[in-house]
Amino acid sequence: MKHKILTLVLLIGFSCLSQNTPGDFWSNVRFGGGMGIGFTNGGFNGSLSPSAIYRLNDRFATGAGIGFNYAKFNDDTLLAYGGSILSLYNPIPNIQFSGELEQMRINRTYALEGSNREENYWSPALFLGIGYSNQNITFGLRYDVLYDDDKSIHANALMPFVRVYF
């Protein structure tokens, strides 16, 4: 399934790129992403997720990103890193639909009395979202259709997002 989605996104991207002249490429690239920080009683969570998108036309954009997340709750730690591909569609200027396929490597350490337990695994996510866009900023909600209560690093499948591209 992941290979079919990746192939489809790449085919659409390359077909649109072939219609532009070489000088037009960089004028259609936008850089941005997101970052987050959170503190709780006994915990810390920080994330950084830069990305780049290519504006195919006024309605469609596609791109890729990388992600890094570190969390520490009491003596438990989590390190997650990986990449994603995304597609954005604006049916009208202020409404944006999004799809993002993310693959993260998760390294967890649970502090237990007398020893530690470690888990290392890959965690896929497929986010489908809708947001309100105002020029370079989009606010919205996204839903992870592959959410796994035991393996996901997110608290639940539905989460708010803010996207910024320059």
C-alpha positions as YAML, in Angstrom:
chain: A
units: angstrom
residues:
- id: 1
  name: MET
  ca: [0.00, 0.00, 0.00]
- id: 2
  name: LYS
  ca: [2.79, 2.45, 0.96]
- id: 3
  name: HIS
  ca: [4.64, 1.75, -2.28]
- id: 4
  name: LYS
  ca: [1.53, 2.45, -4.36]
- id: 5
  name: ILE
  ca: [0.94, 5.79, -2.62]
- id: 6
  name: LEU
  ca: [4.59, 6.80, -3.01]
- id: 7
  name: THR
  ca: [4.59, 5.81, -6.69]
- id: 8
  name: LEU
  ca: [1.40, 7.80, -7.34]
- id: 9
  name: VAL
  ca: [2.75, 10.93, -5.61]
- id: 10
  name: LEU
  ca: [6.06, 10.71, -7.50]
- id: 11
  name: LEU
  ca: [4.36, 10.17, -10.87]
- id: 12
  name: ILE
  ca: [2.10, 13.18, -10.40]
- id: 13
  name: GLY
  ca: [5.05, 15.27, -9.26]
- id: 14
  name: PHE
  ca: [7.32, 14.28, -12.15]
- id: 15
  name: SER
  ca: [4.58, 14.77, -14.74]
- id: 16
  name: CYS
  ca: [3.96, 18.30, -13.50]
- id: 17
  name: LEU
  ca: [7.68, 19.05, -13.25]
- id: 18
  name: SER
  ca: [8.19, 18.06, -16.86]
- id: 19
  name: GLN
  ca: [5.80, 20.83, -17.95]
- id: 20
  name: ASN
  ca: [7.93, 23.58, -16.38]
- id: 21
  name: THR
  ca: [11.14, 25.08, -17.66]
- id: 22
  name: PRO
  ca: [14.28, 24.52, -15.54]
- id: 23
  name: GLY
  ca: [14.30, 28.11, -14.21]
- id: 24
  name: ASP
  ca: [10.74, 27.72, -12.85]
- id: 25
  name: PHE
  ca: [11.55, 24.90, -10.44]
- id: 26
  name: TRP
  ca: [12.97, 26.86, -7.49]
- id: 27
  name: SER
  ca: [10.36, 29.61, -7.76]
- id: 28
  name: ASN
  ca: [7.72, 26.95, -6.96]
- id: 29
  name: VAL
  ca: [9.55, 25.40, -3.96]
- id: 30
  name: ARG
  ca: [8.50, 26.48, -0.47]
- id: 31
  name: PHE
  ca: [10.28, 25.56, 2.76]
- id: 32
  name: GLY
  ca: [8.76, 25.29, 6.20]
- id: 33
  name: GLY
  ca: [7.44, 22.70, 8.59]
- id: 34
  name: GLY
  ca: [6.76, 22.67, 12.27]
- id: 35
  name: MET
  ca: [8.25, 22.42, 15.71]
- id: 36
  name: GLY
  ca: [6.84, 21.75, 19.11]
- id: 37
  name: ILE
  ca: [7.77, 21.75, 22.75]
- id: 38
  name: GLY
  ca: [5.83, 20.57, 25.75]
- id: 39
  name: PHE
  ca: [6.36, 20.30, 29.48]
- id: 40
  name: THR
  ca: [4.38, 18.24, 31.96]
- id: 41
  name: ASN
  ca: [4.82, 17.29, 35.58]
- id: 42
  name: GLY
  ca: [7.92, 15.10, 35.30]
- id: 43
  name: GLY
  ca: [8.10, 15.24, 31.50]
- id: 44
  name: PHE
  ca: [9.39, 17.02, 28.43]
- id: 45
  name: ASN
  ca: [8.63, 16.59, 24.72]
- id: 46
  name: GLY
  ca: [10.34, 18.37, 21.82]
- id: 47
  name: SER
  ca: [9.90, 17.91, 18.09]
- id: 48
  name: LEU
  ca: [11.30, 19.37, 14.89]
- id: 49
  name: SER
  ca: [9.90, 18.57, 11.44]
- id: 50
  name: PRO
  ca: [11.27, 20.62, 8.52]
- id: 51
  name: SER
  ca: [9.80, 20.01, 5.07]
- id: 52
  name: ALA
  ca: [9.74, 21.34, 1.53]
- id: 53
  name: ILE
  ca: [6.85, 21.39, -0.92]
- id: 54
  name: TYR
  ca: [6.66, 22.00, -4.64]
- id: 55
  name: ARG
  ca: [3.64, 23.98, -5.85]
- id: 56
  name: LEU
  ca: [2.40, 22.04, -8.89]
- id: 57
  name: ASN
  ca: [-0.25, 24.70, -9.57]
- id: 58
  name: ASP
  ca: [-2.60, 26.97, -7.57]
- id: 59
  name: ARG
  ca: [-4.42, 23.99, -6.05]
- id: 60
  name: PHE
  ca: [-1.88, 21.15, -5.66]
- id: 61
  name: ALA
  ca: [1.45, 20.81, -3.87]
- id: 62
  name: THR
  ca: [3.58, 17.80, -3.00]
- id: 63
  name: GLY
  ca: [6.69, 17.43, -0.93]
- id: 64
  name: ALA
  ca: [8.77, 15.62, 1.63]
- id: 65
  name: GLY
  ca: [9.91, 16.15, 5.17]
- id: 66
  name: ILE
  ca: [11.98, 14.73, 7.97]
- id: 67
  name: GLY
  ca: [11.00, 14.47, 11.60]
- id: 68
  name: PHE
  ca: [12.69, 14.22, 14.97]
- id: 69
  name: ASN
  ca: [10.99, 13.81, 18.35]
- id: 70
  name: TYR
  ca: [12.50, 13.41, 21.82]
- id: 71
  name: ALA
  ca: [10.48, 12.82, 24.97]
- id: 72
  name: LYS
  ca: [11.38, 12.12, 28.58]
- id: 73
  name: PHE
  ca: [8.76, 11.26, 31.19]
- id: 74
  name: ASN
  ca: [10.26, 10.60, 34.61]
- id: 75
  name: ASP
  ca: [12.88, 7.91, 33.79]
- id: 76
  name: ASP
  ca: [11.26, 6.76, 30.50]
- id: 77
  name: THR
  ca: [12.65, 8.10, 27.20]
- id: 78
  name: LEU
  ca: [11.54, 8.11, 23.59]
- id: 79
  name: LEU
  ca: [13.52, 9.01, 20.48]
- id: 80
  name: ALA
  ca: [11.72, 9.01, 17.13]
- id: 81
  name: TYR
  ca: [13.11, 9.97, 13.73]
- id: 82
  name: GLY
  ca: [12.09, 9.41, 10.12]
- id: 83
  name: GLY
  ca: [10.61, 10.92, 7.02]
- id: 84
  name: SER
  ca: [7.36, 11.67, 5.26]
- id: 85
  name: ILE
  ca: [5.82, 12.51, 1.93]
- id: 86
  name: LEU
  ca: [2.84, 14.80, 1.70]
- id: 87
  name: SER
  ca: [0.30, 16.16, -0.73]
- id: 88
  name: LEU
  ca: [-1.78, 19.31, -0.31]
- id: 89
  name: TYR
  ca: [-4.96, 20.27, -2.18]
- id: 90
  name: ASN
  ca: [-6.77, 23.61, -1.98]
- id: 91
  name: PRO
  ca: [-10.22, 23.30, -3.64]
- id: 92
  name: ILE
  ca: [-10.72, 26.98, -2.74]
- id: 93
  name: PRO
  ca: [-7.98, 29.35, -1.50]
- id: 94
  name: ASN
  ca: [-8.76, 29.12, 2.24]
- id: 95
  name: ILE
  ca: [-9.51, 25.39, 2.57]
- id: 96
  name: GLN
  ca: [-6.72, 22.81, 2.43]
- id: 97
  name: PHE
  ca: [-6.98, 19.02, 2.37]
- id: 98
  name: SER
  ca: [-3.82, 17.06, 3.12]
- id: 99
  name: GLY
  ca: [-2.46, 13.55, 3.04]
- id: 100
  name: GLU
  ca: [0.83, 12.61, 4.66]
- id: 101
  name: LEU
  ca: [2.52, 9.23, 4.81]
- id: 102
  name: GLU
  ca: [5.03, 9.16, 7.67]
- id: 103
  name: GLN
  ca: [7.48, 6.42, 8.67]
- id: 104
  name: MET
  ca: [9.20, 6.85, 12.03]
- id: 105
  name: ARG
  ca: [11.84, 4.75, 13.79]
- id: 106
  name: ILE
  ca: [10.90, 4.53, 17.47]
- id: 107
  name: ASN
  ca: [13.42, 3.84, 20.23]
- id: 108
  name: ARG
  ca: [11.76, 3.62, 23.66]
- id: 109
  name: THR
  ca: [13.31, 2.89, 27.04]
- id: 110
  name: TYR
  ca: [11.07, 2.08, 30.00]
- id: 111
  name: ALA
  ca: [12.68, 2.39, 33.41]
- id: 112
  name: LEU
  ca: [11.66, -0.57, 35.55]
- id: 113
  name: GLU
  ca: [12.78, -1.41, 39.05]
- id: 114
  name: GLY
  ca: [16.05, -3.31, 38.74]
- id: 115
  name: SER
  ca: [16.31, -3.06, 34.92]
- id: 116
  name: ASN
  ca: [15.23, -1.23, 31.79]
- id: 117
  name: ARG
  ca: [13.04, -2.47, 28.95]
- id: 118
  name: GLU
  ca: [13.80, -1.28, 25.43]
- id: 119
  name: GLU
  ca: [11.61, -1.29, 22.32]
- id: 120
  name: ASN
  ca: [12.87, -0.44, 18.83]
- id: 121
  name: TYR
  ca: [10.47, -0.58, 15.89]
- id: 122
  name: TRP
  ca: [9.14, 1.23, 12.82]
- id: 123
  name: SER
  ca: [5.81, 3.03, 13.15]
- id: 124
  name: PRO
  ca: [3.88, 4.09, 10.03]
- id: 125
  name: ALA
  ca: [1.23, 6.82, 10.03]
- id: 126
  name: LEU
  ca: [-1.14, 7.98, 7.30]
- id: 127
  name: PHE
  ca: [-2.58, 11.39, 8.18]
- id: 128
  name: LEU
  ca: [-5.63, 12.78, 6.40]
- id: 129
  name: GLY
  ca: [-6.35, 16.39, 7.28]
- id: 130
  name: ILE
  ca: [-8.36, 19.50, 6.66]
- id: 131
  name: GLY
  ca: [-7.32, 23.02, 7.50]
- id: 132
  name: TYR
  ca: [-7.94, 26.72, 7.10]
- id: 133
  name: SER
  ca: [-5.21, 28.49, 5.09]
- id: 134
  name: ASN
  ca: [-4.32, 32.14, 5.23]
- id: 135
  name: GLN
  ca: [-1.37, 32.75, 2.89]
- id: 136
  name: ASN
  ca: [1.64, 30.89, 4.41]
- id: 137
  name: ILE
  ca: [-0.07, 29.43, 7.51]
- id: 138
  name: THR
  ca: [-2.57, 26.57, 7.77]
- id: 139
  name: PHE
  ca: [-4.42, 25.58, 10.97]
- id: 140
  name: GLY
  ca: [-6.36, 22.36, 11.08]
- id: 141
  name: LEU
  ca: [-7.03, 18.83, 12.25]
- id: 142
  name: ARG
  ca: [-5.56, 15.60, 10.96]
- id: 143
  name: TYR
  ca: [-6.46, 11.98, 11.59]
- id: 144
  name: ASP
  ca: [-4.05, 9.01, 11.54]
- id: 145
  name: VAL
  ca: [-5.91, 6.17, 9.82]
- id: 146
  name: LEU
  ca: [-3.11, 3.73, 10.80]
- id: 147
  name: TYR
  ca: [-3.15, 4.70, 14.48]
- id: 148
  name: ASP
  ca: [-2.06, 1.91, 16.86]
- id: 149
  name: ASP
  ca: [-2.75, 2.56, 20.52]
- id: 150
  name: ASP
  ca: [0.26, 0.46, 21.60]
- id: 151
  name: LYS
  ca: [2.85, 1.65, 19.06]
- id: 152
  name: SER
  ca: [2.02, 5.24, 18.11]
- id: 153
  name: ILE
  ca: [3.97, 8.08, 19.71]
- id: 154
  name: HIS
  ca: [0.88, 10.31, 19.56]
- id: 155
  name: ALA
  ca: [-1.72, 10.47, 22.34]
- id: 156
  name: ASN
  ca: [-4.58, 9.67, 19.93]
- id: 157
  name: ALA
  ca: [-5.42, 9.47, 16.24]
- id: 158
  name: LEU
  ca: [-6.97, 12.96, 15.95]
- id: 159
  name: MET
  ca: [-4.65, 15.90, 16.44]
- id: 160
  name: PRO
  ca: [-4.46, 19.61, 15.63]
- id: 161
  name: PHE
  ca: [-1.70, 20.98, 13.39]
- id: 162
  name: VAL
  ca: [-0.14, 24.23, 12.24]
- id: 163
  name: ARG
  ca: [1.78, 24.33, 8.94]
- id: 164
  name: VAL
  ca: [3.99, 27.25, 7.92]
- id: 165
  name: TYR
  ca: [5.67, 27.59, 4.48]
- id: 166
  name: PHE
  ca: [7.73, 30.47, 3.12]
...
